């Protein structure tokens, strides 16, 4: 054996990660594309002219480099939703939080490593409402030679759920901002870009082709702008094996509940008679709030099904089917195996209590002299005009403060009658965390104006959902019921209508990290805040300087 070959083998044995991990390069061209849906044509912002956009494939621990070039007239950023971005906060993507937007004609290179992550995530625009059409899947396969912790599927299918407006979405939110009123709801929901039939416009809809006896891994992504959704296939149960790129203890269910920004991996076994089965995609809303209430009908079709067969139907969950959401959410448990342990923080350095909800602030130019706003702890977040991460890195004063309240400034009966004063405070206020500190956040919905479910996303971290309940959180009784053994690990969690949810995480990633409602209407209104996580000791705990091509404001 030649000495160089022996050295190569020894290197592969001693440093397998160097052999297994790859650098994967992608180029995203952001372009306009004329698209016809619902019998109407409009121009939309896309990557490479595709809706949904291209899928980003990689393996655990791979490095991904994506060059994004902006060929449209809008400012653009891309967020890699759920990617931990350890020490790569400059590539996280939310506009004015970790970067200035990519201006027309400019490019930016996103560079990040998928450290210790495997499963399904998504990428989407993170400026204004461009993510309505600017989104796609991220598929992170296990390292080579590492099997799934569930039976290997025969095939995999990506299922991207979204919303569609006949109107220009940017015009929709601009009109709403000027009026101070809620924006017009979408006209339909889509499955992999297919709207399905709607009144006044026939459409074939999406077809999922399956072969009898085969098992399929469905990678289901909710890329909708504002709608939480139910997904159901007639005559078939689904085995849930992963959410938000974290493995769970498998369980069977017939209806998936999925909020914007969430992902769910489900095994589907084609074990029914050859035929055509209806797939339903319908909205969930258990509050008196307007939404797109149309159901999208798609089809699962077995190979060998004759032409024009009868369609096997199923019931559609009621729009306010809260028990169906609980049935799904309460079944989620981390795998918590020796290979995939649930490292739940058991001692807490920062115990935070955040109210999430809406309010009303004065607005001289708005229709009623007032506007709807969103707030966390009664603070409506004001977006800066430069990136917060830049301001932190270069000690630029006057951009933000670090006095975000750990508790509501004025306690009240959060799920009872609304207080007489519905106004909020405005500010760009951050909460400071020291490196490696442990954090618990209780997210409490409020009934101000109306209680509502708030899917809340934390950038830069996964967290454990240790508890949830209805009504007001009881700090003395409710923690006794927390699950600290195998709670589900997520990056986006739905705060129940008129209730609360408790999450825990370790602040082991220095940078500025966004926390916000993933209903875009509420994010626009200010239901968001950010954490400033300080550097630790040494280069492995310190955020590197920004790349040279970081966009300028």
HELIX and SHEET records of a PDB file:
HELIX    1   1 UNK A    3  UNK A   14  1                                  12    
HELIX    2   2 UNK A   16  UNK A   20  1                                   5    
HELIX    3   3 UNK A   89  UNK A   91  5                                   3    
HELIX    4   4 UNK A  130  UNK A  132  5                                   3    
HELIX    5   5 UNK A  169  UNK A  179  1                                  11    
HELIX    6   6 UNK A  322  UNK A  329  1                                   8    
HELIX    7   7 UNK A  388  UNK A  393  1                                   6    
HELIX    8   8 UNK A  478  UNK A  481  5                                   4    
HELIX    9   9 UNK A  520  UNK A  525  1                                   6    
HELIX   10  10 UNK A  539  UNK A  541  5                                   3    
SHEET    1   A 4 UNK A  40  UNK A  47  0                                        
SHEET    2   A 4 UNK A  23  UNK A  37 -1                                        
SHEET    3   A 4 UNK A  63  UNK A  70  1                                        
SHEET    4   A 4 UNK A 107  UNK A 113 -1                                        
SHEET    1   B 4 UNK A  56  UNK A  59  0                                        
SHEET    2   B 4 UNK A 135  UNK A 141  1                                        
SHEET    3   B 4 UNK A 119  UNK A 125 -1                                        
SHEET    4   B 4 UNK A  78  UNK A  81 -1                                        
SHEET    1   C 6 UNK A 188  UNK A 191  0                                        
SHEET    2   C 6 UNK A 155  UNK A 164 -1                                        
SHEET    3   C 6 UNK A 215  UNK A 222  1                                        
SHEET    4   C 6 UNK A 263  UNK A 269 -1                                        
SHEET    5   C 6 UNK A 238  UNK A 243 -1                                        
SHEET    6   C 6 UNK A 246  UNK A 253 -1                                        
SHEET    1   D 5 UNK A 207  UNK A 210  0                                        
SHEET    2   D 5 UNK A 296  UNK A 302  1                                        
SHEET    3   D 5 UNK A 276  UNK A 284 -1                                        
SHEET    4   D 5 UNK A 228  UNK A 233 -1                                        
SHEET    5   D 5 UNK A 255  UNK A 258 -1                                        
SHEET    1   E 4 UNK A 207  UNK A 210  0                                        
SHEET    2   E 4 UNK A 296  UNK A 302  1                                        
SHEET    3   E 4 UNK A 276  UNK A 284 -1                                        
SHEET    4   E 4 UNK A 311  UNK A 312  1                                        
SHEET    1   F 6 UNK A 370  UNK A 376  0                                        
SHEET    2   F 6 UNK A 350  UNK A 362 -1                                        
SHEET    3   F 6 UNK A 437  UNK A 445  1                                        
SHEET    4   F 6 UNK A 499  UNK A 507 -1                                        
SHEET    5   F 6 UNK A 463  UNK A 470 -1                                        
SHEET    6   F 6 UNK A 489  UNK A 490 -1                                        
SHEET    1   G 2 UNK A 379  UNK A 381  0                                        
SHEET    2   G 2 UNK A 425  UNK A 427  1                                        
SHEET    1   H 5 UNK A 430  UNK A 433  0                                        
SHEET    2   H 5 UNK A 528  UNK A 533  1                                        
SHEET    3   H 5 UNK A 511  UNK A 517 -1                                        
SHEET    4   H 5 UNK A 454  UNK A 458 -1                                        
SHEET    5   H 5 UNK A 492  UNK A 495 -1                                        
END                                                                             
